């Protein structure tokens, strides 16, 4: 089983993240930030990656540290669970529709982290959640998972739907990319002889 558990303790947050890449999309998430929990549940369910997260953070200040550090922990857990990445499909892309919103995601599980974020919100908040924190989460996630991640909202007017299509599109794309390709067997999906760097 490709699993990992990460704990991250700082003066600002205490996070634990547990990942099973070969799961069923089960989730058990408690960050103290309701809308963020909802998004992480979508990430688990639609990627078929089991995700357990416990987060305690300085939410009396704002949600920034909790969201960013959760992205770091989940990213590190996915990177560890991938091991040497032998046999993975590596690439994936998805167009994800939700009512009036359409978002595209493409990613490369390369070991070379990068984020392209082409998503605009016309409100500062969804509920009590700062919309600028979506980019912070995905940056922390991509950098620590070692994933090249491109997310673009093509159109949409409802900010909740735009955010949710981002998480679901990443989930569906991640599902494809981390799956074992039976034609690869134990080979790395690269001509370099190694992934990363």
N, C-alpha and C positions, 0 to 999 in steps of 0.2 A: 504494500500500500504506500502511495506517495503522500505522506503526511508530515506535518511539522507543527510545532508549538513555539511561540515566541512570547517572551515577557519583556516589557519595556517600562522602566521606572525612572521618572525624572522628578524634579521639584514641582513640575506643572501637571503631570499626568501619571497614572499607573494603568498600563494596558496589558492585556493578554489576548493573544489571537491564536486560534487553533484551526488548521486547514486540512482537509482531505480532498485532494484533487480528483479522486476516483469515487466520489460520494454520490449522493442523490439530490443534492440541493437543500439538505437540511440546514437549518439555521437556529442559533440561540444567541441573540445579540442584545446587549444592554450597555449603551454608552451614556445614558442620561440625556440624550438629545433625540427627541422623538422622531423628527423628520429624517434625520440621519440614520436612525435604526431602520426605518422603513426602506430607505435606499439600500442599505447593506443587506437587508432581507431579499430585495430584488436581485442584488448581485449574486447571492448564494443560489436562490431558486432557479434563476435562468442560466447560470453557468454549470449547474449540477455539481458545484464544489461545496462541500459541507464547510460552514463557517461558524465558529463560536468566538464571540468577542465579549470581553468584559473591560469596561473603561471607566475610570474615575478621573475627572479632570477639574480644572479651575473654571468651571462653567459659570461661577458667580462673576467672573471677569467677562468672558465671552466664550464662544464655542471653538475658537480657532485652534488652540493647543490640542483639544480633545480630537478634533477632526483630523488635523495633520498627523498627530502621533498614531492615531488608529490606521491611517493610510500607510504610515511607515511600518507598523507591526504586521498588517495584513500582507503588504508587499514582501517583507522579509520572510514571512512564513511561506508564501507561495514560492519565492526563490529557493528556499531550503527544500521544500517538498519536491521541486523539479529535479533536484540532484544534478546529475551531469547532462540532463536533457536528452539523453539518447532515446531515439524512437518517436519523439514528439512530432506533431504536424508542423509546428512552429509558427505558421502564418494563419491569419484569419481576417475576415471582413464581414460586416453586417450592415444592412439598412434596417432600422427599427422604427416602425410607425406606431404612434399612439394617438388616436383621434386626429387632431389637426397638425400634430408635430411629427417631424421626420428627422432622425439623426443617423449619421454614418459613423462607423468605427472601423478602423483597420489597425492591426497590431502585429508586431514581430517579437516573438520570445527569443531575443537575440543575445541577451546579456549586456546589451548596449542601451542604457536607459535614455529615453527622450520623450517629451510630451509636446504635441501640437494640440492646442486647445482653441477651437474656432466656434465658440458658443457665446451668445450674448443674451443677457436677461434684461428686461425692461423695468424690473423692480429690484430693489435692494434686498428684499427678503421674500422667502416662501414661508408663510407662517412666521415663526420667530427665528428662522434659519437664514443667515446671510448668504446670498447667492454667490458671492465671491469665494466662499469656502468650497464650492464644488471643484473649482480648478485646483485649489490647494490640496484637496484630498487626492485627486487623480495624479497630480505631480508627485506627491509623496509616495503614492502607490507605485507609479511607473518607475521612479528612481530606485526604489528599494526592491522591486520585483525584477529589475533588469529587463524591462520591456520597453520597446519603442511603441508608443501609443498615440494614435491620431484620433481625435474626436471632433466632429463637425456637426452642428445643428444646421440642417439645410433650410428648414422653415418651422414655424410654430408660433403661437401667440400666448398660450397658457404656460406660465413659468413652471408650474408643477409638472406638467406634461413634458416640457423640455428637459427638466432635470431627470425625470424618471426614464425618458428615452435614452439619456446618456448612460445611466447605470445599466439598463437592460441591454443596450447595444454592446457595452463593454463586456457584460456577462456572456452574451451569446458568442461574441468573438473570442473571448478567453476560453470558453468551452471547446471551440473548434481547435484553437491553437495548442492547447496543452494535451489534447487527446493523443493517445498512442496510435501512430499510423502503422497498420499491420504490414505494409510494404517496406517500411523502414527497418523493421526488426529492431536490432540494438544499435543501429547506425545513428550518428549525429546528422541532423538535416543541414549540413554545410559542407563545402569543399575545403574549408580551412583546416579541418581536423579538430577544431574546438569552437565553442560558442562563447562570445564575450571578449571584448577587446579587439 
